[in-house]
C-alpha cells in the first residue's frame, strides 16, 4: 500500500475514533525511517491504546499489517509502525513534553484533508 493511501486509512480511523489534534508530517528527505509521521492525542490512556489498536487492526485488514508497535500496555504514548507511515498517539501532557512536531521542525504542517473536509460538512 502506498504511503498516501495508508495515511488516508490511518486518518480516517483516527477521525472515527475521535482522536484529537491530529497532525500529518511529511518527513521524506529528513529520515529514512518513514515517509509520513502522524501525531495524535488521546483523552486517556485507554483512548490512546484504543486509537493505536484500531489503526493497527484496520491496516491489517487492508493487507498492510504493522511492522511493530510500542507502548500499548502503558497507554501514555503508543507508536504503530506501518513502514511508510508511523503513528504516534499520546496523552496531551506527554505530547506537550516531547513536542515531536518541533523536533522534526517540518514546515507546512497540516491537518489531514479528510479531517478538514469532515469538520466543514
C-alpha positions as CSV (number, residue, x, y, z in Angstrom):
1,X,0.0,0.0,0.0
2,X,1.4,3.4,-0.9
3,X,2.2,5.9,1.8
4,X,-0.6,8.3,0.8
5,X,-3.3,5.6,0.8
6,X,-2.0,4.3,4.1
7,X,-2.0,7.8,5.5
8,X,-5.6,8.2,4.5
9,X,-6.6,4.9,6.1
10,X,-4.9,6.0,9.4
11,X,-6.5,9.4,9.3
12,X,-10.0,8.0,8.6
13,X,-9.6,5.6,11.5
14,X,-8.4,8.3,13.9
15,X,-11.3,10.5,12.9
16,X,-13.8,7.7,13.5
17,X,-12.2,7.0,16.9
18,X,-12.3,10.7,17.9
19,X,-8.6,11.4,18.1
20,X,-7.6,14.9,18.9
21,X,-5.2,17.4,17.4
22,X,-4.1,15.2,14.5
23,X,-1.1,16.4,12.6
24,X,0.5,14.9,9.5
25,X,4.2,15.5,8.9
26,X,5.8,14.6,5.6
27,X,9.3,13.6,6.7
28,X,10.6,12.4,3.3
29,X,14.2,13.6,3.0
30,X,14.5,14.1,6.7
31,X,14.7,10.5,7.8
32,X,14.9,7.0,6.2
33,X,12.6,5.6,8.9
34,X,9.3,6.6,7.2
35,X,7.7,8.9,4.7
36,X,4.9,10.2,6.8
37,X,4.6,10.7,10.5
38,X,1.2,11.2,12.1
39,X,0.8,12.5,15.6
40,X,-2.5,12.5,17.5
41,X,-3.7,12.9,21.1
42,X,-6.0,10.7,23.1
43,X,-8.0,11.8,26.1
44,X,-6.9,9.0,28.4
45,X,-4.5,6.0,28.5
46,X,-7.4,3.8,27.4
47,X,-8.2,6.1,24.5
48,X,-4.6,6.2,23.4
49,X,-4.5,2.4,23.4
50,X,-7.8,2.1,21.5
51,X,-6.6,4.6,18.8
52,X,-3.4,2.7,18.2
53,X,-5.1,-0.7,18.3
54,X,-7.8,0.4,15.9
55,X,-5.3,1.8,13.4
56,X,-3.2,-1.5,13.6
57,X,-6.4,-3.5,13.1
58,X,-7.6,-1.5,10.0
59,X,-4.1,-1.6,8.5
60,X,-4.0,-5.4,8.9
61,X,-7.5,-5.7,7.3
62,X,-6.0,-3.7,4.3
63,X,-3.2,-6.2,4.0
64,X,-0.7,-3.9,5.5
65,X,0.0,-5.3,9.0
66,X,2.1,-3.2,11.3
67,X,5.9,-3.9,11.4
68,X,5.6,-3.3,15.1
69,X,4.0,-1.3,17.9
70,X,5.2,0.1,21.2
71,X,3.6,1.5,24.4
72,X,0.2,-0.2,24.1
73,X,0.4,-1.6,27.6
74,X,1.1,1.8,29.3
75,X,-1.1,3.9,27.1
76,X,0.7,7.2,27.6
77,X,2.5,7.1,24.2
78,X,1.7,4.4,21.6
79,X,3.6,4.0,18.4
80,X,2.4,2.0,15.4
81,X,5.0,1.4,12.6
82,X,3.3,0.8,9.3
83,X,6.5,1.2,7.3
84,X,5.6,4.2,5.1
85,X,3.6,5.8,7.9
86,X,4.5,5.9,11.6
87,X,1.7,6.8,14.0
88,X,2.4,8.4,17.4
89,X,-0.6,8.6,19.8
90,X,0.0,10.4,23.1
91,X,-1.7,11.8,26.1
92,X,-1.7,15.6,25.8
93,X,0.8,16.1,28.7
94,X,3.2,13.6,27.1
95,X,2.8,15.3,23.7
96,X,3.4,18.7,25.2
97,X,6.6,17.5,26.9
98,X,8.2,15.8,23.9
99,X,7.0,18.2,21.2
100,X,7.6,15.9,18.3
101,X,6.3,18.5,15.8
102,X,9.0,20.9,16.9
103,X,11.6,18.2,17.0
104,X,11.1,17.4,13.3
105,X,10.7,21.1,12.6
106,X,8.7,20.4,9.5
107,X,7.3,23.4,7.8
108,X,3.8,23.3,6.3
109,X,2.4,21.0,9.0
110,X,-1.3,20.4,8.2
111,X,-4.2,18.6,9.4
112,X,-5.5,15.8,7.2
113,X,-7.6,16.9,4.2
114,X,-10.1,14.3,5.4
115,X,-10.3,15.9,8.8
116,X,-10.6,19.4,7.3
117,X,-13.4,18.3,5.0
118,X,-15.4,16.5,7.7
119,X,-15.2,19.5,10.0
120,X,-16.9,21.6,7.3
121,X,-19.6,19.1,6.4
